[in-house]
Amino acid sequence: MTVFIDGPRLPPVRGGKPDALIVLLHGYGSNGADLISLAPFFAKLLPGAVFVSPNAIEPVPGYAGGYQWFPISNLDPHLMESGARGAAQSVDRFLDRELEKYGLPPERLALVGFSQGTMMALHVGLRREKQIAGILGYSGVLVGGRKLKDEMRSKPPVLLIHGDRDPTIPIPAMFESAEQLAAADHGAQWHISYGVPHSIGPDGLDLGGAFLAMQLKTQGIVAGR
C-alpha cells in the first residue's frame, strides 16, 4: 500500500527555480522537522538546491510526533528487509512527485538518510531505474544485501558515515554494508566518526556536505551559478 508522505522543506537559499533536490529521510521515532535541520548547513554548499524531509509513513505508538518507516524492535535482518520493501513504494512515489514538481531529472536528486532513513535511502536509491546523483547514509545499515546484485538497477555513488561509539547500530554494520555493496558489484566510500554515538558529528557533517556538493556539481551545474 502506498502512503502519501510529505514534510518540511527549505527552498533554495539563492531563490529562484531549484537546480537540485535533496531528500532527507529521518530515523525511527523521529520526524522530518528533525532532519531538515541539516539543510541550512548543506545549503551553504548547494545554494540552488531545495531540501525536503518527509515524515515517515506511520506514527510510532507512544512517541509523540515520532514516525517510523516500518516497525522495528531489534536488528533482525529479515524484519528490516521486509519493512524496507513495504515502505519503498511510498518513498519512490514521493521522489517521483518531487522531481516532477520541480522539473528536475533524476541525476539532480540526492538522498540523505539517518539510521532507519539510511536503510530506506539505500534500499530505494539503488533500485531506481534511472540513476540519482548520490546516497549519503549516516548511522545506518544496508538491508536486503543478499538480493541486491539481482535487484540493483543503478549504481549511484554512496558515502556511509558512522560513529564508533554507536550503541544503537554498532559500527560493524557499516563495514558489513560496504562489503555487501562490493559483493553486488558496486561499492561505497565510508568514514568513521571517532567518539560519536548514534548521531552525526561535525566531521560527518563536513564530509557529507562535500560529498553532496561534489556529486551534484559533477552533473553539469555548478552550485551558485
C-alpha positions as CSV (number, residue, x, y, z in Angstrom):
1,M,0.0,0.0,0.0
2,T,1.3,3.4,-1.0
3,V,1.1,6.1,1.7
4,F,1.2,9.8,0.8
5,I,4.1,11.4,2.7
6,D,5.3,15.0,3.0
7,G,7.2,17.2,5.4
8,P,9.1,20.4,5.9
9,R,11.2,21.9,3.2
10,L,13.8,24.5,2.7
11,P,13.7,26.4,-0.7
12,P,16.9,27.4,-2.5
13,V,18.7,30.0,-0.4
14,R,19.6,31.9,-3.6
15,G,16.0,31.9,-4.7
16,G,14.5,31.0,-8.0
17,K,14.0,27.6,-9.5
18,P,15.9,24.7,-7.8
19,D,18.8,23.2,-9.6
20,A,18.9,20.1,-7.4
21,L,16.6,18.2,-5.0
22,I,17.9,16.7,-1.7
23,V,15.6,14.4,0.2
24,L,16.3,13.7,3.8
25,L,14.9,10.5,5.4
26,H,14.8,10.5,9.2
27,G,15.3,7.7,11.6
28,Y,12.9,5.6,13.8
29,G,10.8,7.7,16.2
30,S,11.9,11.0,14.7
31,N,10.3,13.2,12.1
32,G,11.0,15.4,9.1
33,A,11.4,18.5,11.3
34,D,14.3,17.0,13.0
35,L,16.4,16.1,9.9
36,I,15.6,19.2,8.0
37,S,17.9,20.9,10.5
38,L,20.8,19.6,8.4
39,A,19.6,21.5,5.3
40,P,20.9,25.0,6.2
41,F,24.4,23.6,6.6
42,F,24.3,21.7,3.3
43,A,22.6,24.7,1.6
44,K,25.8,26.7,2.1
45,L,27.5,24.4,-0.4
46,L,24.4,23.9,-2.6
47,P,22.5,27.3,-2.6
48,G,20.4,26.3,-5.6
49,A,19.1,23.1,-4.0
50,V,15.7,22.5,-2.5
51,F,15.6,20.3,0.6
52,V,12.6,18.2,1.6
53,S,12.3,16.0,4.7
54,P,9.1,13.9,4.7
55,N,7.7,12.3,7.8
56,A,7.8,8.5,7.6
57,I,4.7,6.5,6.6
58,E,3.3,5.9,10.1
59,P,3.4,7.2,13.7
60,V,5.3,5.3,16.3
61,P,2.9,4.2,19.1
62,G,3.9,6.0,22.3
63,Y,6.2,8.5,20.5
64,A,4.6,12.0,20.4
65,G,5.4,13.4,17.0
66,G,7.5,10.4,16.1
67,Y,7.3,8.4,12.9
68,Q,8.6,5.1,11.5
69,W,9.3,3.7,8.0
70,F,8.5,0.3,9.5
71,P,8.2,-1.2,13.0
72,I,11.5,-2.3,14.4
73,S,12.3,-3.8,17.8
74,N,15.7,-5.3,17.0
75,L,18.1,-5.5,14.1
76,D,16.7,-8.7,12.7
77,P,17.8,-8.6,9.0
78,H,14.6,-10.3,7.7
79,L,12.3,-7.9,9.5
80,M,14.3,-4.9,8.3
81,E,14.3,-6.2,4.7
82,S,10.6,-6.8,4.7
83,G,9.9,-3.5,6.4
84,A,12.0,-1.6,3.9
85,R,10.3,-3.3,1.0
86,G,6.9,-2.4,2.4
87,A,7.8,1.3,2.7
88,A,9.7,1.6,-0.6
89,Q,6.8,2.3,-2.8
90,S,5.7,5.3,-0.8
91,V,9.2,6.7,-0.9
92,D,9.6,6.1,-4.6
93,R,6.2,7.8,-5.4
94,F,7.3,10.7,-3.2
95,L,10.6,11.1,-5.1
96,D,8.8,10.9,-8.5
97,R,6.3,13.5,-7.4
98,E,9.0,15.9,-6.1
99,L,11.1,15.6,-9.2
100,E,8.1,16.3,-11.4
101,K,7.1,19.2,-9.1
102,Y,10.4,21.0,-9.6
103,G,11.0,19.9,-13.1
104,L,14.3,18.1,-12.3
105,P,15.8,15.0,-13.9
106,P,16.8,12.0,-11.6
107,E,20.5,12.9,-11.8
108,R,19.8,16.1,-9.9
109,L,18.4,14.1,-6.9
110,A,20.4,13.0,-3.8
111,L,19.2,11.1,-0.8
112,V,20.4,11.6,2.8
113,G,19.4,9.1,5.4
114,F,19.9,8.7,9.1
115,S,19.6,5.3,10.9
116,Q,16.3,3.8,9.6
117,G,16.3,6.5,7.0
118,T,19.6,5.3,5.7
119,M,18.1,1.8,5.3
120,M,15.4,3.4,3.2
121,A,17.7,5.6,1.2
122,L,19.9,2.7,0.2
123,H,17.0,0.3,-0.5
124,V,15.2,2.8,-2.7
125,G,18.1,4.6,-4.3
126,L,19.9,1.5,-5.5
127,R,16.7,0.1,-7.1
128,R,15.6,3.1,-9.1
129,E,15.9,2.6,-12.8
130,K,17.3,6.0,-13.5
131,Q,20.4,6.8,-11.5
132,I,20.3,9.5,-9.0
133,A,23.3,11.8,-8.0
134,G,24.2,10.0,-4.8
135,I,23.2,8.5,-1.4
136,L,24.6,9.8,1.9
137,G,23.9,7.4,4.8
138,Y,24.5,8.2,8.5
139,S,24.5,5.6,11.2
140,G,22.5,3.0,9.2
141,V,22.8,-0.3,7.5
142,L,22.2,-1.9,4.1
143,V,19.2,-4.2,4.3
144,G,18.4,-6.9,1.7
145,G,22.1,-7.1,0.7
146,R,21.9,-10.8,-0.3
147,K,19.4,-9.9,-3.1
148,L,21.0,-6.6,-4.1
149,K,23.0,-7.8,-7.0
150,D,19.9,-9.2,-8.7
151,E,17.7,-6.2,-7.8
152,M,20.1,-3.2,-8.2
153,R,19.1,-1.2,-11.2
154,S,21.6,1.7,-11.0
155,K,24.8,2.5,-9.1
156,P,24.8,6.0,-7.6
157,P,27.8,7.0,-5.5
158,V,27.4,6.0,-1.9
159,L,29.0,7.5,1.2
160,L,28.5,5.8,4.6
161,I,29.3,7.6,7.8
162,H,29.2,6.0,11.3
163,G,30.2,6.8,14.8
164,D,32.5,4.3,16.5
165,R,30.5,4.7,19.8
166,D,27.1,3.9,18.3
167,P,25.2,1.6,20.7
168,T,22.1,1.5,18.6
169,I,23.5,0.3,15.3
170,P,27.1,-0.7,16.1
171,I,29.8,0.3,13.6
172,P,30.4,-3.3,12.2
173,A,27.1,-2.7,10.4
174,M,28.8,-0.1,8.2
175,F,31.6,-2.4,7.3
176,E,29.1,-5.2,6.5
177,S,27.1,-2.8,4.4
178,A,30.2,-1.8,2.4
179,E,31.1,-5.5,1.9
180,Q,27.6,-6.3,0.7
181,L,27.7,-3.4,-1.8
182,A,31.1,-4.7,-3.1
183,A,29.7,-8.2,-3.4
184,A,26.9,-6.8,-5.5
185,D,29.5,-5.2,-7.9
186,H,29.0,-1.7,-6.5
187,G,30.9,0.0,-3.7
188,A,30.9,2.7,-1.2
189,Q,33.1,5.3,0.4
190,W,33.0,5.2,4.2
191,H,34.1,7.2,7.2
192,I,34.4,6.6,10.9
193,S,33.5,9.4,13.3
194,Y,35.5,8.8,16.4
195,G,33.9,9.4,19.7
196,V,30.5,9.9,18.1
197,P,27.4,7.8,19.3
198,H,24.2,7.3,17.3
199,S,24.3,10.8,15.9
200,I,26.1,13.0,13.3
201,G,29.5,14.5,14.3
202,P,31.0,17.7,12.9
203,D,33.3,15.7,10.7
204,G,30.4,13.7,9.3
205,L,28.5,16.9,8.5
206,D,31.5,18.4,6.7
207,L,32.2,15.2,4.7
208,G,28.6,14.7,3.9
209,G,28.2,18.2,2.6
210,A,31.3,17.9,0.5
211,F,30.0,14.6,-0.9
212,L,26.7,16.1,-1.9
213,A,28.3,19.1,-3.5
214,M,30.7,17.0,-5.4
215,Q,28.1,14.7,-6.8
216,L,25.7,17.4,-7.8
217,K,28.3,19.7,-9.2
218,T,29.7,17.0,-11.4
219,Q,26.3,16.6,-13.1
220,G,27.0,19.7,-15.1
221,I,25.6,22.5,-12.9
222,V,27.9,24.3,-10.6
223,A,26.2,25.5,-7.4
224,G,26.0,29.2,-7.0
225,R,25.6,30.0,-10.7
